[in-house]
Amino acid sequence: VALELPFPALTYDEAMNRYGIDKPDIRFGMELRDVTEPLRGSSFQLFREAIEGKGIVKATNVKGGSSFSRKEIDDLTHFVQNFGAKGLISAKVGPKGWQSSIQKFITDGEKKAVDEALNAMENDLLLFVAGSPKMVNQSLANLRLHLGEKLGLISKDQYRFVWVLDFPLLEYDEAEGRFVAVHHPFTAPRDEDIAKLKDHPELVKAKAYDLVLNGSEVGGGSIRNHLREVQSLLFEKLGMGEEEARERFGFLLEALEY
């Protein structure tokens, strides 16, 4: 198979923003767009409550999708509800503007800003999900792949690799009430982020990467921690006391002193 070289690269933040997932399938478009800011003053209750609750509103544009029936859109709504979405808001772009159950709650200025963000044109279908960033990204990432299959947008004989870089070092696990390692607990933080590890661990990026092919992670790697004080601090941020860290990984901490 002849591959396009070099493989493109996305940061983790770009991948999440544009595709809602850290292993994006880049064989087709229909990228997600964050429309929180254009809709910040919206009187539509679902959008307003999501934004006030520190959530987001994201949308995707189904080109030529205004031909979708009411039942097809209802089916898509049930689909995203499997991922925790309260609902799926749709707007068909007609010759005289939006045709949507929420159009009376959205001002002309807000519609114009959303249309620009989504590159919306007549006959397009705009689909919105609002809520917590994690749920919104998960819902729309899966909806994008579902629609890509349904509409035949994904070329089966195409192989599109992409590097994903600058992963977060840690993420907060609500169920466990603590930070957990995104890659593994020995991954090194970027040098310029070490100072943030003590007070703002959620902002620290890792020296880690993944290689993604057609939406599947096929490879990955990282630079290991090689500074004892950083590894000790990392264990602390993972909720591991000094005694437990010494008991479980004392051999490693001792080795790092050399």
Rosetta blueprint (number, residue, H / E / L):
1 V L
2 A L
3 L L
4 E L
5 L L
6 P L
7 F L
8 P L
9 A E
10 L E
11 T E
12 Y H
13 D H
14 E H
15 A H
16 M H
17 N H
18 R H
19 Y H
20 G L
21 I L
22 D L
23 K L
24 P L
25 D L
26 I L
27 R L
28 F L
29 G L
30 M L
31 E L
32 L E
33 R E
34 D E
35 V L
36 T L
37 E L
38 P L
39 L L
40 R L
41 G L
42 S L
43 S L
44 F L
45 Q H
46 L H
47 F H
48 R H
49 E H
50 A H
51 I H
52 E H
53 G L
54 K L
55 G L
56 I E
57 V E
58 K E
59 A E
60 T E
61 N E
62 V E
63 K L
64 G L
65 G H
66 S H
67 S H
68 F L
69 S L
70 R H
71 K H
72 E H
73 I H
74 D H
75 D H
76 L H
77 T H
78 H H
79 F H
80 V H
81 Q H
82 N L
83 F L
84 G L
85 A L
86 K L
87 G L
88 L L
89 I E
90 S E
91 A E
92 K E
93 V E
94 G E
95 P L
96 K L
97 G E
98 W E
99 Q E
100 S L
101 S L
102 I L
103 Q H
104 K H
105 F H
106 I L
107 T L
108 D H
109 G H
110 E H
111 K H
112 K H
113 A H
114 V H
115 D H
116 E H
117 A H
118 L H
119 N L
120 A L
121 M L
122 E L
123 N L
124 D L
125 L E
126 L E
127 L E
128 F E
129 V E
130 A E
131 G E
132 S L
133 P H
134 K H
135 M H
136 V H
137 N H
138 Q H
139 S H
140 L H
141 A H
142 N H
143 L H
144 R H
145 L H
146 H H
147 L H
148 G H
149 E H
150 K H
151 L L
152 G L
153 L L
154 I L
155 S L
156 K L
157 D L
158 Q L
159 Y L
160 R L
161 F E
162 V E
163 W E
164 V E
165 L E
166 D L
167 F L
168 P E
169 L L
170 L E
171 E E
172 Y E
173 D E
174 E L
175 A L
176 E L
177 G L
178 R E
179 F E
180 V E
181 A E
182 V L
183 H L
184 H L
185 P L
186 F L
187 T E
188 A L
189 P E
190 R L
191 D H
192 E H
193 D H
194 I H
195 A H
196 K H
197 L L
198 K L
199 D L
200 H L
201 P H
202 E H
203 L H
204 V L
205 K E
206 A E
207 K L
208 A E
209 Y E
210 D E
211 L E
212 V E
213 L E
214 N L
215 G L
216 S E
217 E E
218 V E
219 G E
220 G E
221 G E
222 S E
223 I L
224 R E
225 N L
226 H L
227 L L
228 R H
229 E H
230 V H
231 Q H
232 S H
233 L H
234 L H
235 F H
236 E H
237 K H
238 L L
239 G L
240 M L
241 G L
242 E H
243 E H
244 E H
245 A H
246 R H
247 E H
248 R H
249 F H
250 G H
251 F H
252 L H
253 L H
254 E H
255 A H
256 L H
257 E L
258 Y L
